[in-house]
Amino acid sequence: MVILVSKEVIMLDFRLLTFLDLCHTKNYTKTAKNLNITQPAVSQHIRYLEQYYHRKLIVYQNRQFSLTKEGEYLLKEISHLHILSNAILQNIQNISDADELPVISIGSNPTIGEFILPGLISAYSAQEPTCRIRSFIGTSKKLEQQLHDGIIDFLISDQIDFCPELERRLFCSEPICCVCNPGHPLAGKHVSLARLTSEKIVYRNRSSHAYQILKDSLQRLGYDLDTFNIPFEAGSMYSIIQYLKEDLAISFLYRCAVKEYLNSGELAEIHVTEMHDSIDFFCIFPQAVHTTPATEDFLQFCLKQQKY
């Protein structure tokens, strides 16, 4: 059975937006609050859609929200149309704003946003002083939503689910390196990973994406990060760096986060013979949105700078 989505849907009827939000919240009360309508109105919108398509879209089994096959198909189609609708709006705004001062909105995870982008933005602003740049830092999930909603022009992340509506360009590859206080006995030495299993390690909390990346990297080498001695779990890489400057512990961090501290002598590197992993960071764009000349120029500037 095939459900046809009419051309009227391109404008995204509000009832379809209700269905889209409900599929995400799985809760009528939350959807009503999100859309600033009443709960009965949410129910009415869903009934209208089911009558319009002559098919059941949502079912409850043991009080658990689930979609029928028809509902899953409609959700997929509406999601695509929602992205397209936002892309059209963004493109129209880009045309309207062409004669105004260019504004570039970038989303990134904390690593890129705190350790790489500031230097790039500063250098680009010196070259293009009339361009305004907005930087948004957040989780990949939040940034991806902002990208779909047209709040940011593109995002930079290593963590993004594959989506055919998104285009990816490699931004940079960041090596993982082992660092410590310059007073640590292993500072500057070449050692095996086995030698570090008894060392005190400071790292991100276990629920973080960074922890999972390091865990996977060590697992490929036959080690389990959960068995290492980790007395302190930090909320950010910056916190880890500050801890290392005061304590004889070690950590595994992206080189971009510690490059300045290594150059200044505030931290030292431990050369782990088995570790050669790098993490790829990508620029992510909606394919349907035409990047503005200013955004494309900034991106090319960043990619050129990252080569050096």
Secondary structure, DSSP 8 states (H G I E B T S, - for coil): ------GGGGG--HHHHHHHHHHHH--HHHHHHHHTS-HHHHHHHHHHHHHHHTS--EEEETTEEEE-HHHHHHHHHHHHHHHHHHHHHHHHHHHHTTTS--EEEEEE-HHHHHHTHHHHHHHHHHH-TT-EEEEEE--HHHHHHHHHTTSSSEEEES-----TTEEEEEEEEEEEEEEE-TTSTTTT-EE-GGGGTTSEEEEE-TTSHHHHHHHHHHHHTT--GGGSEEEEEESSHHHHHHHHTTSS-EEEEEHHHHHHHHHHTSSEEEEETT---EEEEEEEEETTS---HHHHHHHHHHHHHHT-
